[in-house]
Amino acid sequence: MSTTALIDPQEMERLTRRVKDALTELRPFLEADGGDITLDNISDKGVVQVRLHGACSNCSMSAMTMKAGVEEAIKRVAPEVVKVEALV
């Protein structure tokens, strides 16, 4: 998907559901370490923004968690996502 392509509203609903489902699957692992994650936004260009909470928000491993865990899980169920960002 091109970074200039826009996701239509119907597809955005399906995309949001898939991303939320991926986060739900990850949540137990984050909670086990005293953290959590929430979906903040999905842009119409396919950029997903999430927030790490609790121990995950300031963990030294949070960058690896984002790349190897969160981004990978989201892109597995939603390949049209071009980027996953953690908001602080």
ABEGO torsion letter per residue (X at the ends): XBAABBBBAAAAAAAAAAAAAAAAAAAAAAAAAGBBBBBABBBAAGBBBBBBBEAAAABAAAAAAAAAAAAAAAAAABAABABBBBBX
